[in-house]
Structures are given as C-alpha cells and as structure tokens.
Amino acid sequence: MILKPVAWSNMFGGAGAPESMAFDDESYDLDGEYSIRKIEFNSNSLVEGIRVTYN
C-alpha cells in the first residue's frame, strides 16, 4: 500500500502562493503507474486536503 498526499491548501496563499494570493493550490500529480484503492477528503466546512491510497 502506498500513501501519498495529493493536495492541500489554506484559504489564502495555498501551498505554493504568496499570502496575498487567494487559493493557488500546489499539488502532486496522480501516479498512473498504480491503481487507486481509495481517496480520502479532509474537510470541515471546506475541503482542506485529499489523500490517495494506491494498491
């Protein structure tokens, strides 16, 4: 089983943007070499992140 964090961001700034820029998310690409076992979403009122589990 391979776990990879796929995407995450803050409301402002995101993973790769300056704090003044709203939601410019920086994420890993999905890995097409492995089949996906499950996708999990971390959220409260907004989706805060996605984690993909590969076989």
N, C-alpha and C positions, 0 to 999 in steps of 0.2 A: 504494500500500500504506500502510495506517495502522496504527501500533503503539500500543497503549495498555496500560499495566499495569492489571490488573483488581483484583487482591487481593494483599495481603501482610500478614504479621503476625509478631510474636515469640511465643515460647511464653507469656510473661506480658506483659500490657499491650497487645499488639496495636498496631494503627495509631492508634487513637483513644481508648484507655482508659488510666487511670492504672496505674502499675506494679503496684499491689496486685491488680488485677482480671485474672483469667486469660482470655486469648484472646477479647477483644471486638474482632473484626476490623472495620476500616473499609475499604470498597472502593468502587470506581467501578461504576456501573451499566453493563451491556452496552448497546451502541449498536445499536438495532434498525433504524437507517437503512441500515446497510451489512451485506453478507453476510460471514460469518466464513470466513477462509481456513484458519487453523489456531489451535489452542490449545496453549500450552506450559506445563508444570508444572515449577517449580524445586523440587527436593527433595533431601534426603539421607535421613534416616530418617523425616522428616515433610515434608508439603507446605509449602513456605515461600512460595510465590507462584505466581500464574497470570498469563500474558500472552496476550492475544488479538490476533491479526493479522487485520485486516479487509481486504477487497478494495477 
